[in-house]
């Protein structure tokens, strides 16, 4: 594909980069005091996130230029790597906040379950593209790929990380539904999956997990323990008002609100930048999600369309769950806010994923641009010879199929 500025989708390029830079600033604001009190330089977390951003930026640019159709040929390899990473977590992982989800490589930590989000989307998009001819056959088309999906979800659940497993299950359902399966088949999958997740949740239930539910829906019943975090989030949100207290001027991050730089960074944004800061983040993410769905609708390649839907759904679902947790609408599950929360693996996966989305958009824009050029040439010249007929045939074939 010829590279030119007409193929780039700037609505998918600038918002994620702006959000990532904004996130680094807010991570510094949210963590500088508590990091300094821990006898570390105040910029420690900001420096780590900046280091991850440089790696993620390279991944983003690579994904923007790397032909997304090649991922379709690599899905088996991707699944093998994901399984090995999750097994490595089970054997050598480090437990943080009651969940054994991280692997340390030198000074850096990786959370392999984040890679599963985009990897599984690629796998499902590829498999269900191949099965379009018999997509209505539940046992032949729909069921087999769910074996791999269940394996990956099972390895994540045993960490245990029910929140991430729930997100991946939701993304998978959206991709599968978009592939064209019958609604009753989707309803069956959702029903069975929900029963399994709930059943495993009860099987692995602990006092800490119960406290997340009671803390979300009855925070003032136990304000010193299970409801403490949410109450501090409420205070931060209420304090911010319309314009906030100013960057760096927030109070709740001074040891009152834990995980202020990661899962609850939106509460800090609300306190320091007010409702305008919150709307800025939400609008930027909404642009990415809605633009992604628009590209999926315009993409005539089934694999690209399903891939764009899965990536867009991933950002949308994560954002809803994160905002639901800080506002008390949903239990606290440790889901980061895309592009903004502290976390290197999350930032890497987010920028890489939106880079893939950009590449799909570039193919769509290129095809539409070529279509307009050929159509214009065809309209300007009457069909009088063999060369003109070839031009018209090329235009007609382009409408039917995509390379």
NUDO-427900 format. One record per residue (C-alpha): residue in three letters; x, y, z. Coordinates in steps of 0.1 Angstrom, whole numbers, padded with zeros to 4 digits. Example, Ala and Ser with C-alpha at 12.3 -4.5 7.8 and 13.67 -1.06 7.14 Angstrom:
2
[rec ALA, [0123, -0045, 0078]]
[rec SER, [0137, -0011, 0071]]
END
This chain:
403
[rec UNK, [0000, 0000, 0000]]
[rec UNK, [0014, 0034, -0010]]
[rec UNK, [0021, 0056, 0020]]
[rec UNK, [0008, 0092, 0019]]
[rec UNK, [-0009, 0116, 0042]]
[rec UNK, [-0043, 0109, 0027]]
[rec UNK, [-0044, 0074, 0043]]
[rec UNK, [-0038, 0085, 0079]]
[rec UNK, [-0067, 0088, 0102]]
[rec UNK, [-0058, 0116, 0125]]
[rec UNK, [-0088, 0111, 0148]]
[rec UNK, [-0072, 0077, 0157]]
[rec UNK, [-0036, 0091, 0159]]
[rec UNK, [-0037, 0122, 0181]]
[rec UNK, [-0062, 0114, 0209]]
[rec UNK, [-0043, 0083, 0222]]
[rec UNK, [-0010, 0101, 0221]]
[rec UNK, [-0025, 0132, 0238]]
[rec UNK, [-0041, 0110, 0265]]
[rec UNK, [-0008, 0091, 0271]]
[rec UNK, [0011, 0124, 0276]]
[rec UNK, [-0017, 0137, 0298]]
[rec UNK, [-0016, 0105, 0318]]
[rec UNK, [0022, 0109, 0325]]
[rec UNK, [0015, 0144, 0339]]
[rec UNK, [-0013, 0132, 0361]]
[rec UNK, [0007, 0102, 0373]]
[rec UNK, [0034, 0125, 0385]]
[rec UNK, [0008, 0147, 0403]]
[rec UNK, [-0009, 0117, 0419]]
[rec UNK, [0022, 0099, 0430]]
[rec UNK, [0049, 0125, 0438]]
[rec UNK, [0041, 0130, 0475]]
[rec UNK, [0036, 0093, 0485]]
[rec UNK, [0067, 0083, 0464]]
[rec UNK, [0088, 0110, 0482]]
[rec UNK, [0075, 0098, 0516]]
[rec UNK, [0087, 0063, 0506]]
[rec UNK, [0122, 0077, 0504]]
[rec UNK, [0122, 0076, 0466]]
[rec UNK, [0126, 0105, 0441]]
[rec UNK, [0092, 0122, 0436]]
[rec UNK, [0094, 0115, 0398]]
[rec UNK, [0100, 0078, 0401]]
[rec UNK, [0066, 0066, 0388]]
[rec UNK, [0065, 0093, 0362]]
[rec UNK, [0099, 0082, 0349]]
[rec UNK, [0089, 0046, 0347]]
[rec UNK, [0057, 0055, 0328]]
[rec UNK, [0077, 0077, 0305]]
[rec UNK, [0101, 0048, 0298]]
[rec UNK, [0071, 0025, 0290]]
[rec UNK, [0057, 0053, 0268]]
[rec UNK, [0088, 0053, 0247]]
[rec UNK, [0085, 0016, 0242]]
[rec UNK, [0047, 0018, 0236]]
[rec UNK, [0053, 0047, 0211]]
[rec UNK, [0075, 0024, 0190]]
[rec UNK, [0049, -0003, 0192]]
[rec UNK, [0022, 0022, 0181]]
[rec UNK, [0042, 0034, 0151]]
[rec UNK, [0051, -0002, 0141]]
[rec UNK, [0014, -0012, 0143]]
[rec UNK, [0004, 0018, 0122]]
[rec UNK, [0026, 0007, 0093]]
[rec UNK, [0025, -0031, 0097]]
[rec UNK, [-0001, -0047, 0075]]
[rec UNK, [-0029, -0059, 0098]]
[rec UNK, [-0038, -0087, 0075]]
[rec UNK, [-0005, -0105, 0084]]
[rec UNK, [-0018, -0110, 0120]]
[rec UNK, [-0043, -0134, 0105]]
[rec UNK, [-0015, -0157, 0096]]
[rec UNK, [0001, -0155, 0130]]
[rec UNK, [-0028, -0163, 0153]]
[rec UNK, [-0017, -0198, 0161]]
[rec UNK, [0017, -0185, 0172]]
[rec UNK, [0001, -0157, 0191]]
[rec UNK, [-0021, -0181, 0211]]
[rec UNK, [0008, -0204, 0219]]
[rec UNK, [0028, -0174, 0232]]
[rec UNK, [-0002, -0162, 0253]]
[rec UNK, [-0006, -0197, 0269]]
[rec UNK, [0031, -0199, 0277]]
[rec UNK, [0030, -0164, 0293]]
[rec UNK, [0000, -0173, 0315]]
[rec UNK, [0016, -0206, 0326]]
[rec UNK, [0048, -0187, 0334]]
[rec UNK, [0027, -0163, 0356]]
[rec UNK, [0012, -0194, 0374]]
[rec UNK, [0047, -0208, 0380]]
[rec UNK, [0069, -0177, 0385]]
[rec UNK, [0045, -0148, 0390]]
[rec UNK, [0045, -0122, 0418]]
[rec UNK, [0014, -0116, 0439]]
[rec UNK, [0003, -0079, 0441]]
[rec UNK, [-0030, -0069, 0457]]
[rec UNK, [-0042, -0105, 0462]]
[rec UNK, [-0036, -0114, 0426]]
[rec UNK, [-0007, -0133, 0411]]
[rec UNK, [-0007, -0116, 0377]]
[rec UNK, [0027, -0101, 0372]]
[rec UNK, [0061, -0113, 0360]]
[rec UNK, [0092, -0092, 0369]]
[rec UNK, [0119, -0088, 0343]]
[rec UNK, [0146, -0067, 0359]]
[rec UNK, [0131, -0034, 0370]]
[rec UNK, [0100, -0039, 0348]]
[rec UNK, [0069, -0059, 0355]]
[rec UNK, [0047, -0075, 0329]]
[rec UNK, [0010, -0084, 0332]]
[rec UNK, [0005, -0110, 0305]]
[rec UNK, [-0033, -0110, 0309]]
[rec UNK, [-0032, -0075, 0292]]
[rec UNK, [-0017, -0091, 0261]]
[rec UNK, [-0045, -0117, 0261]]
[rec UNK, [-0071, -0089, 0253]]
[rec UNK, [-0056, -0080, 0219]]
[rec UNK, [-0043, -0115, 0212]]
[rec UNK, [-0077, -0131, 0217]]
[rec UNK, [-0094, -0105, 0195]]
[rec UNK, [-0070, -0113, 0167]]
[rec UNK, [-0076, -0150, 0171]]
[rec UNK, [-0114, -0148, 0172]]
[rec UNK, [-0114, -0123, 0143]]
[rec UNK, [-0093, -0147, 0122]]
[rec UNK, [-0112, -0179, 0131]]
[rec UNK, [-0147, -0165, 0126]]
[rec UNK, [-0136, -0149, 0093]]
[rec UNK, [-0126, -0184, 0081]]
[rec UNK, [-0159, -0199, 0092]]
[rec UNK, [-0182, -0174, 0074]]
[rec UNK, [-0195, -0200, 0050]]
[rec UNK, [-0211, -0221, 0078]]
[rec UNK, [-0213, -0195, 0106]]
[rec UNK, [-0249, -0206, 0115]]
[rec UNK, [-0236, -0241, 0125]]
[rec UNK, [-0231, -0238, 0163]]
[rec UNK, [-0211, -0270, 0168]]
[rec UNK, [-0189, -0266, 0137]]
[rec UNK, [-0183, -0229, 0136]]
[rec UNK, [-0191, -0213, 0169]]
[rec UNK, [-0181, -0238, 0195]]
[rec UNK, [-0145, -0250, 0186]]
[rec UNK, [-0128, -0216, 0191]]
[rec UNK, [-0144, -0213, 0225]]
[rec UNK, [-0121, -0241, 0237]]
[rec UNK, [-0091, -0218, 0233]]
[rec UNK, [-0110, -0189, 0248]]
[rec UNK, [-0120, -0210, 0278]]
[rec UNK, [-0084, -0221, 0283]]
[rec UNK, [-0071, -0185, 0284]]
[rec UNK, [-0099, -0174, 0307]]
[rec UNK, [-0093, -0203, 0330]]
[rec UNK, [-0056, -0194, 0334]]
[rec UNK, [-0065, -0158, 0341]]
[rec UNK, [-0093, -0167, 0366]]
[rec UNK, [-0069, -0189, 0386]]
[rec UNK, [-0045, -0160, 0393]]
[rec UNK, [-0072, -0149, 0404]]
[rec UNK, [-0082, -0119, 0382]]
[rec UNK, [-0120, -0121, 0377]]
[rec UNK, [-0122, -0085, 0365]]
[rec UNK, [-0098, -0090, 0336]]
[rec UNK, [-0115, -0123, 0328]]
[rec UNK, [-0149, -0106, 0327]]
[rec UNK, [-0136, -0079, 0303]]
[rec UNK, [-0121, -0105, 0280]]
[rec UNK, [-0153, -0126, 0281]]
[rec UNK, [-0173, -0094, 0272]]
[rec UNK, [-0150, -0085, 0243]]
[rec UNK, [-0151, -0121, 0230]]
[rec UNK, [-0189, -0120, 0230]]
[rec UNK, [-0190, -0088, 0210]]
[rec UNK, [-0166, -0101, 0184]]
[rec UNK, [-0185, -0134, 0181]]
[rec UNK, [-0218, -0116, 0178]]
[rec UNK, [-0204, -0093, 0151]]
[rec UNK, [-0192, -0123, 0132]]
[rec UNK, [-0228, -0131, 0122]]
[rec UNK, [-0238, -0159, 0145]]
[rec UNK, [-0275, -0164, 0154]]
[rec UNK, [-0287, -0144, 0184]]
[rec UNK, [-0299, -0175, 0202]]
[rec UNK, [-0264, -0189, 0199]]
[rec UNK, [-0249, -0158, 0215]]
[rec UNK, [-0275, -0159, 0243]]
[rec UNK, [-0265, -0194, 0250]]
[rec UNK, [-0228, -0185, 0251]]
[rec UNK, [-0235, -0155, 0274]]
[rec UNK, [-0257, -0176, 0297]]
[rec UNK, [-0232, -0204, 0301]]
[rec UNK, [-0203, -0181, 0304]]
[rec UNK, [-0220, -0160, 0331]]
[rec UNK, [-0229, -0191, 0351]]
[rec UNK, [-0193, -0204, 0349]]
[rec UNK, [-0178, -0170, 0359]]
[rec UNK, [-0202, -0166, 0388]]
[rec UNK, [-0197, -0202, 0398]]
[rec UNK, [-0159, -0198, 0398]]
[rec UNK, [-0163, -0165, 0416]]
[rec UNK, [-0182, -0181, 0445]]
[rec UNK, [-0158, -0210, 0445]]
[rec UNK, [-0128, -0187, 0449]]
[rec UNK, [-0146, -0162, 0471]]
[rec UNK, [-0127, -0146, 0500]]
[rec UNK, [-0134, -0120, 0526]]
[rec UNK, [-0114, -0095, 0505]]
[rec UNK, [-0136, -0101, 0474]]
[rec UNK, [-0168, -0098, 0495]]
[rec UNK, [-0156, -0065, 0508]]
[rec UNK, [-0153, -0052, 0472]]
[rec UNK, [-0191, -0057, 0467]]
[rec UNK, [-0201, -0043, 0501]]
[rec UNK, [-0177, -0014, 0497]]
[rec UNK, [-0192, -0006, 0463]]
[rec UNK, [-0228, -0006, 0473]]
[rec UNK, [-0227, 0001, 0510]]
[rec UNK, [-0195, 0021, 0516]]
[rec UNK, [-0208, 0040, 0546]]
[rec UNK, [-0216, 0007, 0564]]
[rec UNK, [-0179, 0002, 0570]]
[rec UNK, [-0162, 0035, 0562]]
[rec UNK, [-0129, 0025, 0578]]
[rec UNK, [-0124, -0007, 0559]]
[rec UNK, [-0144, -0020, 0529]]
[rec UNK, [-0159, 0014, 0520]]
[rec UNK, [-0129, 0035, 0527]]
[rec UNK, [-0115, 0037, 0492]]
[rec UNK, [-0148, 0046, 0475]]
[rec UNK, [-0156, 0073, 0502]]
[rec UNK, [-0122, 0089, 0495]]
[rec UNK, [-0130, 0088, 0458]]
[rec UNK, [-0163, 0105, 0465]]
[rec UNK, [-0145, 0132, 0484]]
[rec UNK, [-0121, 0138, 0456]]
[rec UNK, [-0149, 0140, 0430]]
[rec UNK, [-0170, 0163, 0451]]
[rec UNK, [-0140, 0186, 0459]]
[rec UNK, [-0131, 0191, 0423]]
[rec UNK, [-0164, 0208, 0412]]
[rec UNK, [-0163, 0223, 0377]]
[rec UNK, [-0127, 0235, 0374]]
[rec UNK, [-0109, 0216, 0401]]
[rec UNK, [-0082, 0227, 0426]]
[rec UNK, [-0054, 0228, 0401]]
[rec UNK, [-0028, 0203, 0390]]
[rec UNK, [-0007, 0192, 0420]]
[rec UNK, [-0031, 0208, 0445]]
[rec UNK, [-0053, 0178, 0453]]
[rec UNK, [-0056, 0165, 0489]]
[rec UNK, [-0069, 0130, 0485]]
[rec UNK, [-0037, 0117, 0469]]
[rec UNK, [-0017, 0126, 0500]]
[rec UNK, [-0022, 0091, 0515]]
[rec UNK, [-0060, 0092, 0517]]
[rec UNK, [-0068, 0077, 0483]]
[rec UNK, [-0047, 0046, 0477]]
[rec UNK, [-0038, 0035, 0441]]
[rec UNK, [-0043, 0072, 0432]]
[rec UNK, [-0020, 0069, 0402]]
[rec UNK, [-0035, 0037, 0387]]
[rec UNK, [-0071, 0025, 0391]]
[rec UNK, [-0083, 0057, 0408]]
[rec UNK, [-0065, 0083, 0387]]
[rec UNK, [-0098, 0096, 0373]]
[rec UNK, [-0107, 0106, 0409]]
[rec UNK, [-0075, 0127, 0411]]
[rec UNK, [-0082, 0142, 0377]]
[rec UNK, [-0117, 0151, 0389]]
[rec UNK, [-0103, 0167, 0421]]
[rec UNK, [-0076, 0187, 0404]]
[rec UNK, [-0091, 0195, 0370]]
[rec UNK, [-0128, 0193, 0378]]
[rec UNK, [-0156, 0181, 0355]]
[rec UNK, [-0137, 0197, 0325]]
[rec UNK, [-0108, 0174, 0330]]
[rec UNK, [-0131, 0144, 0333]]
[rec UNK, [-0149, 0153, 0301]]
[rec UNK, [-0116, 0158, 0283]]
[rec UNK, [-0106, 0122, 0290]]
[rec UNK, [-0140, 0108, 0283]]
[rec UNK, [-0143, 0127, 0250]]
[rec UNK, [-0109, 0116, 0238]]
[rec UNK, [-0116, 0079, 0246]]
[rec UNK, [-0151, 0082, 0230]]
[rec UNK, [-0135, 0096, 0198]]
[rec UNK, [-0113, 0065, 0196]]
[rec UNK, [-0141, 0040, 0203]]
[rec UNK, [-0166, 0056, 0180]]
[rec UNK, [-0141, 0061, 0152]]
[rec UNK, [-0130, 0025, 0156]]
[rec UNK, [-0166, 0013, 0152]]
[rec UNK, [-0170, 0036, 0121]]
[rec UNK, [-0139, 0021, 0106]]
[rec UNK, [-0152, -0014, 0113]]
[rec UNK, [-0184, -0005, 0094]]
[rec UNK, [-0165, 0009, 0064]]
[rec UNK, [-0139, -0020, 0062]]
[rec UNK, [-0149, -0045, 0036]]
[rec UNK, [-0124, -0070, 0048]]
[rec UNK, [-0142, -0092, 0074]]
[rec UNK, [-0110, -0099, 0095]]
[rec UNK, [-0103, -0062, 0096]]
[rec UNK, [-0139, -0053, 0105]]
[rec UNK, [-0140, -0079, 0134]]
[rec UNK, [-0105, -0068, 0146]]
[rec UNK, [-0116, -0031, 0147]]
[rec UNK, [-0148, -0040, 0166]]
[rec UNK, [-0129, -0060, 0192]]
[rec UNK, [-0103, -0033, 0198]]
[rec UNK, [-0130, -0006, 0200]]
[rec UNK, [-0150, -0027, 0224]]
[rec UNK, [-0119, -0033, 0245]]
[rec UNK, [-0113, 0004, 0251]]
[rec UNK, [-0150, 0011, 0257]]
[rec UNK, [-0156, -0017, 0282]]
[rec UNK, [-0124, -0009, 0302]]
[rec UNK, [-0134, 0027, 0305]]
[rec UNK, [-0169, 0020, 0316]]
[rec UNK, [-0157, -0005, 0343]]
[rec UNK, [-0130, 0019, 0355]]
[rec UNK, [-0154, 0048, 0358]]
[rec UNK, [-0180, 0026, 0373]]
[rec UNK, [-0156, 0016, 0401]]
[rec UNK, [-0146, 0051, 0411]]
[rec UNK, [-0182, 0062, 0412]]
[rec UNK, [-0196, 0032, 0431]]
[rec UNK, [-0217, 0019, 0402]]
[rec UNK, [-0195, -0012, 0399]]
[rec UNK, [-0173, -0032, 0424]]
[rec UNK, [-0136, -0023, 0424]]
[rec UNK, [-0119, -0048, 0402]]
[rec UNK, [-0085, -0031, 0395]]
[rec UNK, [-0092, -0022, 0359]]
[rec UNK, [-0069, 0006, 0346]]
[rec UNK, [-0082, 0036, 0326]]
[rec UNK, [-0068, 0031, 0290]]
[rec UNK, [-0038, 0054, 0282]]
[rec UNK, [-0040, 0073, 0314]]
[rec UNK, [-0036, 0050, 0344]]
[rec UNK, [-0001, 0040, 0357]]
[rec UNK, [0009, 0006, 0342]]
[rec UNK, [0034, -0001, 0316]]
[rec UNK, [0018, -0032, 0301]]
[rec UNK, [-0016, -0016, 0299]]
[rec UNK, [-0001, 0014, 0281]]
[rec UNK, [0019, -0008, 0257]]
[rec UNK, [-0011, -0029, 0248]]
[rec UNK, [-0034, 0002, 0245]]
[rec UNK, [-0011, 0021, 0221]]
[rec UNK, [-0002, -0011, 0201]]
[rec UNK, [-0039, -0019, 0198]]
[rec UNK, [-0049, 0016, 0186]]
[rec UNK, [-0019, 0014, 0162]]
[rec UNK, [-0035, -0017, 0147]]
[rec UNK, [-0068, 0002, 0145]]
[rec UNK, [-0049, 0030, 0127]]
[rec UNK, [-0036, 0005, 0102]]
[rec UNK, [-0070, -0008, 0094]]
[rec UNK, [-0082, 0028, 0090]]
[rec UNK, [-0053, 0035, 0066]]
[rec UNK, [-0064, 0005, 0044]]
[rec UNK, [-0100, 0017, 0044]]
[rec UNK, [-0089, 0053, 0035]]
[rec UNK, [-0066, 0041, 0008]]
[rec UNK, [-0092, 0019, -0008]]
[rec UNK, [-0118, 0048, -0007]]
[rec UNK, [-0092, 0072, -0021]]
[rec UNK, [-0083, 0049, -0049]]
[rec UNK, [-0120, 0043, -0056]]
[rec UNK, [-0126, 0081, -0060]]
[rec UNK, [-0096, 0084, -0083]]
[rec UNK, [-0107, 0056, -0106]]
[rec UNK, [-0143, 0068, -0105]]
[rec UNK, [-0132, 0103, -0114]]
[rec UNK, [-0111, 0091, -0143]]
[rec UNK, [-0139, 0068, -0155]]
[rec UNK, [-0164, 0097, -0155]]
[rec UNK, [-0141, 0121, -0173]]
[rec UNK, [-0134, 0097, -0202]]
[rec UNK, [-0161, 0079, -0222]]
[rec UNK, [-0156, 0042, -0227]]
[rec UNK, [-0143, 0041, -0262]]
[rec UNK, [-0115, 0016, -0262]]
[rec UNK, [-0100, -0015, -0245]]
[rec UNK, [-0080, 0006, -0221]]
[rec UNK, [-0111, 0025, -0209]]
[rec UNK, [-0129, -0008, -0205]]
[rec UNK, [-0101, -0021, -0183]]
[rec UNK, [-0104, 0010, -0162]]
[rec UNK, [-0142, 0005, -0157]]
[rec UNK, [-0136, -0032, -0149]]
[rec UNK, [-0110, -0023, -0123]]
[rec UNK, [-0135, 0001, -0107]]
[rec UNK, [-0162, -0025, -0106]]
[rec UNK, [-0140, -0052, -0092]]
[rec UNK, [-0128, -0029, -0065]]
[rec UNK, [-0163, -0024, -0053]]
[rec UNK, [-0168, -0062, -0051]]
[rec UNK, [-0136, -0073, -0034]]
[rec UNK, [-0106, -0060, -0015]]
[rec UNK, [-0071, -0072, -0019]]
END
